[in-house]
Amino acid sequence: MKSKNIFKQKHVFCPECGLLIAVNAILNNNHVSLKYIFCPECGKKVEFKNYSIKAIDNAQLTDKNYKDDKLDSAIELIICDKDFTQGFKNTFLLFIARMSYIKLKELEKEKNTPILQIELTTDLIDTIEARLAPIITKKPILNVLKYLGKANYSEFFSDLKRYQKKILKIKKYRKALFVYLRWVIELVFKIMNQIDTEEGLFNHEKAIQNDLVQFFGLETRGNVKEKELNKQGFAIEGIIQEDNYQRFKDEYEKERSPIEESIFSKINSNELILIYDGDSNLYRLVEMGYIQNSEDSYIFGLDENFQLKEIEIKGMEKLPSDISLHITCKHGILSLSEQHKLLSVDENLNIIQTAAKYVKVGTPILMPRVIDVIEDDSPLDFSNCGEILIENGIEYVKKALTKAFRFVDKNYELGYILGHYCSEGSMKYITFTCGNNKTEMEKVASLIKKSFGYSPYIGKHNQQGYKPVYSVDSNSILMKLIFTKGLGLEVKHAPFKEIPSFLYNAPIECVKGFIAAFLEGDGSETEYTREDSPRRDVLVRFFTSSRKLVFGLNFLLKRLKIVTSLDKREFDDIEHPTYYDAYTLNINGKKNLAILREFIPSIPDVGYFARDKEPVLYLNPWMKKLNAELKENYGISLRMLSEKGKIPYIAARCAQQNSTMNISEGKMLDTLNFLILNGYITPVVNKLWNLFAKNTFTKVKSIEINNEIDKIYDLSVPFYGIYLAGIGQIYVKN
């Protein structure tokens, strides 16, 4: 009898389910025939001679970059990987096939040549492989997973994250995957050229073909006679399959599940803006493509006095599809069409409009320093969450055997509870928060009892080698209704969390509670010394993987007159791979930290000579001009005022003739405020105050051109046509 070792590197395909089976994973006992095996997925009897890889491909692979033995070895490594389930590997194969189809269709458009007339060569496979390579280290185009059989999104993404980490870590595995990738590209190319027939296709290819036809809504090319005409070089108009990828995206964007929400993150239709609904007196954070314009909808923009106010949305227009620009600034990120404009300044500090396509790295961009809202201090009403019950003059809502207060005040305690939830909570049942500090968890639990009239329980979770984790939990249906239906917090994964809508115009004490708790849950306070200064300084940071939370935190901090900067770590960071992009909001500068310290006393003090936040613009020349005007008009100087302790010392230093020092915007505003209150008004005072009192500048760090043609929208707003957009709340003009 032949030794089973000869089958060590062999694979077969199941004709029933299309599963690729590694033979050495089956031949593990003496009762298995050497002529056939039974498919572990569906139980079908599979004969080696009919369904081996060599039988399927007839040993005639087009790609010259690998031979059969190399392909066989690569598939052995990928398919037999015991770290991942067979279900994941089957889903991954179809996922790669769909991506290959998309990239081949893109190539077809670029060459302006039907796929039937393109020759499959090693160079072509090289091109497609290069375009597919980012799936190895970056986030994939997640929309191609829709309707992918019985795939579970959460499980697939979790496995994919581990899969990508393994690829990054193990060089041999990475090389095998690229061979596997090239093999799938060739299969898809073959299928695309036989889309109207099953002749010549083996069962695994039929499975891919059926998936592509169903997913992309492909039309077949016609009958065999037409196919023969095509082979002879006759006209092929009207019989090439319709490329419905764009149609699919248009339809798909209308209805998405939370896990699919980040699909088109770099196109203008997905940009974040904040809408005020006058009917409900609530703010809603929405994406540009999902605005439902009503007669009473408003957006933050510049009014007739060039002040930031809620201004009415007159309409929304879908522009011709175009490329978009992904602009990363020091304080936020924004996606725009080339025609949209940003606000900058010229050398005389006059505000100018600059088309996005002309913006360069380093360009200063205007954005609000402070956002003012009309606070709504009315209590939250949870009457829509259960049956109303009155006991001892107190109104409750009741569901099953659980009751909670019907009305909850928007105070510091409520903000504190929600800050913990948005940073560390989850909604499987309800985990309000979790952490290693049991005392902190007990504090949150007591505040929930005080605010909601409901007592959660404290859970303890032990894992060997780690400190115990405590959680504040509830399995109450009522509390889940209160957090979802009452507070508007949807059941979402961490990358899609957002702050409750009512917080945008909640009383400032509620906002402070939220910020303080979020810092405890997902923040840090670090003392450090800058390289160019021996003085102690402090950096406060907030961490999240949700761009909607970045928007909300930025907005709330602007209400507190705190300006943040933003760092983003891409998913393809090889040293620290994570599945989602990670955002960090940074707060430093004496003025910002002093505001935080008013309600977060744990933030360390900074040194006496610690610097304030660095400005984007060089303001030294303007301090010299201001000093000259004060001398001419009032006979005083900045030095005289500084020596009397009326204005910051740095203002006088900057005004010295040979000084090149810059002044922070905070110190400059302190100086201007004193001058205005005491009647020392000059043209420079007016110019600087009008520009900086409510606004500041961010600096462009990078510009990425997103060449994928997609939907672009314009909002129609009155006055100057300027509104806020993006996670950094930056001024944009149509």
Residue pairs with C-beta under 8 A, 6 or more apart in sequence:
1 34
2 34
4 27
4 34
7 23
7 24
7 27
7 34
7 48
8 23
8 24
9 24
9 69
9 72
9 73
9 76
10 23
10 24
10 48
10 52
10 53
10 72
11 20
11 21
11 22
11 23
11 52
11 53
11 72
11 75
11 76
11 79
12 20
12 21
12 23
12 37
12 46
12 48
12 51
12 52
12 53
13 19
13 20
13 21
13 46
13 51
13 53
13 56
13 202
13 203
13 204
14 21
14 39
14 41
14 42
14 44
14 46
14 51
14 203
14 204
15 44
15 46
15 50
15 51
15 202
15 203
16 39
16 42
16 44
16 203
17 39
17 41
17 42
17 44
17 207
18 203
18 204
18 206
18 207
18 208
19 39
19 40
19 41
19 42
19 86
19 90
19 204
20 75
20 79
20 93
20 204
21 37
21 39
21 40
21 46
21 79
22 75
22 76
22 79
22 80
23 37
23 48
24 76
24 80
25 40
25 80
26 32
26 37
26 38
26 40
27 37
34 48
35 47
35 48
35 49
36 45
36 46
36 47
36 48
37 45
37 46
37 48
38 44
38 45
38 46
39 45
39 46
40 86
41 86
49 55
51 202
51 203
53 68
53 71
53 72
53 75
54 68
56 202
56 204
57 68
59 68
61 67
61 68
61 71
61 183
61 186
62 120
62 121
62 122
62 125
62 186
63 122
63 125
63 182
63 183
63 186
64 122
65 122
65 125
65 126
65 182
66 74
66 179
66 182
70 179
71 179
71 183
73 176
74 175
74 176
74 177
74 179
74 180
74 183
75 180
75 183
77 172
77 173
77 176
78 89
78 173
78 176
78 177
78 180
79 89
81 89
83 162
83 166
84 159
84 162
84 163
85 159
87 150
87 151
88 155
88 156
88 159
88 160
88 163
90 149
91 145
91 148
91 149
91 151
91 156
92 160
92 163
93 184
93 208
94 148
94 149
94 207
94 208
94 211
95 140
95 144
95 145
95 148
96 132
96 135
96 181
96 184
97 184
97 187
97 188
97 208
97 211
97 212
98 144
98 211
98 212
98 215
99 132
99 135
99 140
99 141
99 144
100 128
100 132
100 184
100 185
100 188
100 189
101 188
101 192
101 212
101 216
102 141
102 144
102 245
103 128
103 131
103 132
104 115
104 128
104 185
104 188
104 189
104 192
105 115
105 243
105 245
106 131
107 118
107 124
107 127
107 128
108 114
108 115
108 118
108 243
111 118
114 236
114 240
115 189
115 192
115 193
115 240
116 193
116 230
116 236
116 240
118 124
120 186
120 189
120 190
124 189
125 182
125 185
125 186
128 185
129 178
129 181
129 182
129 185
132 181
132 185
133 178
134 140
134 572
136 164
136 167
136 168
136 174
136 177
137 164
137 167
137 168
137 571
137 572
137 574
137 577
138 570
138 571
138 572
139 262
139 571
139 579
139 580
139 581
140 160
141 263
142 259
142 260
142 262
142 263
143 248
143 249
143 252
143 260
143 263
143 264
144 215
145 151
145 153
145 156
145 260
146 215
146 252
146 260
147 214
147 215
148 211
149 211
153 257
153 259
153 260
154 259
154 493
157 259
157 579
160 579
161 577
161 578
161 579
164 577
164 579
165 577
166 173
167 173
167 174
167 177
168 174
168 574
168 577
187 204
187 205
187 208
188 208
188 212
190 201
190 205
191 201
191 205
191 208
191 209
191 212
192 212
194 200
194 201
194 209
195 209
195 212
195 213
195 218
195 220
195 221
195 241
196 220
196 221
196 222
196 223
196 227
197 224
197 227
198 206
198 209
201 209
212 218
213 220
215 248
216 243
216 244
216 245
216 248
217 242
217 244
217 247
217 248
218 241
218 242
218 244
219 241
219 242
220 241
221 227
221 230
221 239
221 240
221 241
222 239
226 239
230 236
230 239
249 264
249 710
250 711
252 263
253 263
253 264
253 269
253 289
253 711
256 263
258 490
258 491
258 492
258 493
258 496
259 493
259 496
261 496
262 495
262 496
262 580
264 270
264 710
265 547
266 324
266 326
266 335
266 704
266 706
266 708
267 324
267 335
267 706
267 708
267 710
267 711
267 712
268 288
268 324
268 335
268 336
268 337
268 340
268 710
268 711
268 712
268 713
269 287
269 288
269 289
269 710
269 711
269 712
269 713
270 287
270 288
270 289
270 335
271 287
271 288
271 334
271 335
271 336
271 725
271 726
272 285
272 286
272 287
272 288
272 547
272 548
272 551
272 725
272 726
272 727
273 285
273 286
273 287
273 288
273 291
273 299
273 715
273 723
273 724
273 725
274 283
274 284
274 285
274 286
274 299
274 300
274 504
274 551
274 555
274 724
274 729
275 283
275 284
275 285
275 286
275 291
275 297
275 298
275 299
275 313
276 282
276 283
276 284
276 297
276 298
276 299
276 300
276 310
277 283
277 284
277 294
277 296
277 297
277 298
278 296
278 297
278 298
279 294
279 296
281 376
281 505
282 501
282 502
282 504
282 505
283 501
283 504
283 505
284 501
285 498
285 501
285 548
285 551
285 552
288 713
288 715
288 725
289 711
289 713
291 297
291 313
291 316
291 713
291 715
293 313
293 315
293 316
297 312
297 313
298 310
298 311
298 312
298 313
299 310
299 311
299 313
299 715
299 717
299 723
299 724
300 308
300 309
300 310
300 311
300 368
300 371
300 723
300 724
300 729
301 308
301 309
301 310
301 311
301 717
301 719
301 720
301 722
301 723
301 724
302 308
302 309
302 311
302 719
302 720
302 722
302 723
302 731
303 309
303 311
303 719
304 719
306 720
307 694
308 368
308 371
308 372
308 694
308 724
311 717
311 718
311 719
311 723
312 717
312 718
313 715
313 716
313 717
314 716
314 717
314 718
315 715
315 716
316 713
316 714
316 715
316 716
317 713
317 714
317 716
318 711
318 712
318 713
319 337
319 339
319 712
319 713
319 714
320 712
321 709
321 710
321 711
321 712
322 337
322 338
322 339
322 709
322 710
322 712
323 337
323 338
323 705
323 706
323 707
323 708
323 709
324 335
324 336
324 337
324 338
324 706
324 710
324 712
325 335
325 336
325 337
325 338
325 356
325 357
325 359
325 703
325 704
325 705
325 706
326 333
326 334
326 335
326 703
326 704
326 705
326 706
327 333
327 334
327 335
327 336
327 342
327 356
327 359
327 700
327 702
327 703
327 704
328 568
328 700
328 701
328 702
328 703
328 704
329 365
329 566
329 698
329 699
329 700
329 701
329 728
329 730
330 565
330 566
330 616
330 698
330 699
330 701
331 367
331 563
331 564
331 565
331 566
331 698
331 728
331 730
332 367
332 550
332 554
332 566
332 698
332 726
332 727
332 728
332 729
332 730
333 547
333 566
333 568
333 726
333 727
333 728
334 725
334 726
334 727
334 728
334 730
334 732
335 706
335 726
336 342
336 356
336 732
337 356
337 712
338 355
338 356
338 357
339 355
339 356
339 357
340 355
340 356
340 714
340 732
340 733
340 734
341 353
341 354
341 355
341 356
341 732
341 733
341 734
342 353
342 354
342 356
342 359
342 363
342 365
342 366
342 730
342 731
342 732
342 733
343 351
343 352
343 353
343 354
343 365
343 366
343 722
343 731
343 733
344 351
344 352
344 353
344 354
344 359
344 363
344 364
344 365
344 366
345 351
345 352
345 364
345 366
345 617
345 691
345 697
346 352
349 617
349 622
349 687
349 688
349 691
351 366
351 691
353 733
354 363
359 365
359 700
359 703
360 700
360 703
361 700
361 701
361 702
361 703
362 699
362 700
363 699
363 700
364 616
364 617
364 697
364 698
364 699
365 697
365 698
365 699
365 700
365 730
365 731
366 695
366 696
366 697
366 730
366 731
367 695
367 696
367 697
367 698
367 728
367 729
367 730
367 731
368 558
368 694
368 695
368 696
368 724
368 729
368 731
369 558
369 561
369 563
369 665
369 692
369 693
369 694
369 695
369 696
370 558
370 559
370 561
370 694
371 555
371 558
371 559
371 729
372 559
373 504
373 505
373 559
374 505
375 505
375 506
375 507
375 508
376 410
376 502
376 505
376 506
377 410
377 506
377 507
378 410
379 407
379 408
379 409
379 410
380 407
380 408
380 409
380 410
380 414
380 486
380 487
380 502
381 406
381 407
382 397
382 404
382 405
382 406
382 407
382 408
382 481
382 482
382 486
383 397
383 406
384 485
384 486
385 397
385 399
385 478
385 481
385 482
385 485
385 486
386 397
386 398
386 399
386 403
386 478
386 481
387 397
387 398
387 399
388 395
388 396
388 397
388 398
388 406
389 395
389 396
389 397
389 398
389 403
390 396
394 405
394 453
395 405
395 406
395 407
396 403
396 404
396 405
396 406
396 453
397 403
397 404
397 405
397 406
397 478
397 482
398 478
399 476
399 477
399 478
399 481
400 477
400 478
402 454
402 476
402 477
402 478
402 479
403 453
403 454
403 478
404 452
404 453
404 454
404 478
404 479
404 482
405 451
405 452
405 453
408 414
408 451
408 452
409 451
410 502
410 506
410 507
410 510
411 451
411 507
411 509
411 510
411 513
412 509
412 510
412 512
412 513
413 447
413 450
413 451
413 513
414 451
414 510
414 513
415 503
415 506
415 509
415 510
415 511
415 512
415 513
415 514
415 515
415 516
415 517
416 444
416 447
416 513
416 514
416 516
416 517
417 432
417 444
417 447
417 448
417 451
417 513
417 517
418 487
418 499
418 500
418 503
418 513
418 514
418 517
419 513
419 514
419 515
419 516
419 517
419 518
419 519
419 520
419 521
420 432
420 433
420 444
420 472
420 517
420 518
420 520
420 521
421 432
421 433
421 483
421 489
422 497
422 498
422 499
422 514
422 518
422 521
422 549
423 433
423 517
423 518
423 520
423 521
423 522
423 523
423 544
424 431
424 433
424 434
424 435
424 521
424 522
425 431
425 432
425 433
425 434
427 480
427 483
427 484
427 489
427 491
427 492
429 473
429 474
429 475
429 480
430 456
430 473
430 474
430 475
430 476
430 479
430 480
430 483
431 471
431 472
431 473
432 444
432 445
432 448
432 456
432 471
432 472
432 473
432 474
433 441
433 444
433 471
433 472
433 517
433 521
434 441
434 461
434 469
434 470
434 471
434 472
435 441
435 469
435 470
435 520
435 521
436 467
436 468
436 469
436 470
437 470
438 458
438 470
440 520
441 458
441 470
441 471
441 472
442 458
444 472
444 517
445 455
445 456
445 457
445 458
445 472
448 454
448 455
448 456
448 472
449 455
449 456
452 479
452 482
454 474
454 476
454 478
454 479
456 472
456 473
456 474
456 479
457 472
457 473
457 474
458 470
458 471
458 472
458 473
459 470
459 471
459 472
459 473
460 468
460 469
460 470
460 471
461 468
461 469
461 470
461 471
462 468
463 469
474 480
483 489
484 490
484 491
487 500
487 502
488 500
488 501
488 502
489 500
492 498
494 544
494 545
494 546
494 580
495 545
495 546
495 580
496 546
496 548
497 544
497 546
497 548
497 549
498 546
498 548
498 549
498 551
498 552
499 514
499 548
499 549
499 552
499 553
499 556
503 510
503 511
503 514
503 552
503 556
504 552
504 555
504 556
508 559
508 560
511 556
511 559
511 560
512 560
512 599
514 556
515 553
515 556
515 557
515 560
515 596
515 599
515 600
516 599
516 600
518 542
518 553
519 525
519 540
519 542
519 600
522 542
522 543
522 544
523 540
523 541
523 542
523 543
524 540
524 541
524 543
525 538
525 539
525 540
525 602
525 603
525 604
526 538
526 539
526 540
526 541
527 536
527 537
527 538
527 604
528 536
528 537
528 538
528 539
529 535
529 536
529 537
530 537
530 611
533 609
533 610
533 611
535 606
535 607
535 608
535 609
535 610
535 611
536 604
536 606
536 607
536 610
537 588
537 606
537 607
537 610
537 611
538 588
538 593
538 603
538 604
538 605
538 606
538 610
539 586
539 587
539 588
540 586
540 587
540 588
540 593
540 596
540 603
541 584
541 585
541 586
541 587
542 553
542 564
542 584
542 585
542 587
543 582
543 583
543 584
544 550
544 553
544 582
544 583
544 585
545 578
545 580
545 581
545 582
545 583
546 583
547 581
547 583
547 727
550 566
550 583
550 585
550 727
551 726
551 727
551 729
553 564
553 585
554 564
554 566
554 585
554 727
554 728
554 729
555 729
557 563
557 564
557 585
557 587
558 729
560 595
560 596
561 595
562 587
562 592
562 595
562 596
563 589
563 592
563 613
563 696
564 585
564 586
564 587
565 585
565 586
566 583
566 584
566 585
566 586
566 727
566 728
567 583
567 584
567 586
568 581
568 582
568 583
568 584
569 576
569 578
569 581
569 582
569 583
569 584
570 581
571 577
571 578
571 579
571 580
571 581
583 727
587 593
587 596
588 613
589 611
589 612
589 613
589 614
589 664
589 666
590 606
590 610
590 611
590 612
590 666
591 612
591 613
591 664
591 666
592 613
593 603
593 606
596 603
597 603
597 605
611 664
612 664
612 666
612 667
613 664
613 665
613 666
614 662
614 664
615 662
615 663
615 664
615 665
615 668
615 697
616 696
616 697
616 698
616 699
617 697
618 662
619 654
619 662
619 663
619 665
619 668
619 688
620 654
620 659
620 660
620 661
620 662
620 663
622 684
622 688
623 638
623 651
623 654
623 655
623 663
623 668
624 654
624 655
624 657
625 684
626 638
626 655
626 682
626 684
626 685
626 688
627 637
627 638
627 639
627 655
629 682
629 683
629 684
629 685
630 636
630 637
630 638
630 675
630 680
630 682
631 637
633 680
633 682
634 680
636 680
637 652
637 655
638 647
638 651
638 652
638 655
638 671
639 652
639 655
639 656
641 647
641 651
641 652
641 674
642 648
642 649
642 651
642 652
643 652
646 674
647 670
647 671
647 674
647 675
648 663
648 667
648 670
648 671
650 661
650 663
650 664
650 667
651 663
651 667
651 668
651 671
653 659
653 661
654 661
654 662
654 663
663 671
665 692
665 696
668 688
668 692
669 689
669 692
669 693
672 685
672 688
672 689
672 692
672 693
675 681
675 682
675 685
676 685
676 689
698 728
698 730
714 734
715 723
715 734
716 734
717 723
717 734
720 733
721 733
721 734
722 731
722 732
722 733
723 731
723 732
724 730
724 731
724 732
725 732
726 732
